[in-house]
Amino acid sequence: MTAALVIIFLLGIANFAMHRAVLESDHPMVGQMPGFVRSLGGRMTFVAEFLVLLAALLLAANGWAGMAWAYGAYSALNAVSAWLILTGRV
């Protein structure tokens, strides 16, 4: 269980870093976010990212060790998405 929590926490740090890089990239897709999200400088999206991380940590702490695999898959999708956006392939 402890290993799952550490893995999820480290992946969470990576997800926040990728999220921030995408928000600061000035990609046209970032400009298409709804106005209420942009008005707070994208902080609403960080809240959503935090809630996903918190849910994964809580589930893993309560015996759902497989949540590390699920959060790993989520992180892999985030990494691919960030790579596509930051390299201009999308």
Protein Blocks (a to p, Z undefined) as FASTA:
>chain_A
ZZmmmmmmmmmmmmmmmmmmmmmnopaklmmpcfklmmnnommmmmmmmmmmmmmmmmmm
nopamlmmmmmmmmmmmmmmmmmmmnopZZ
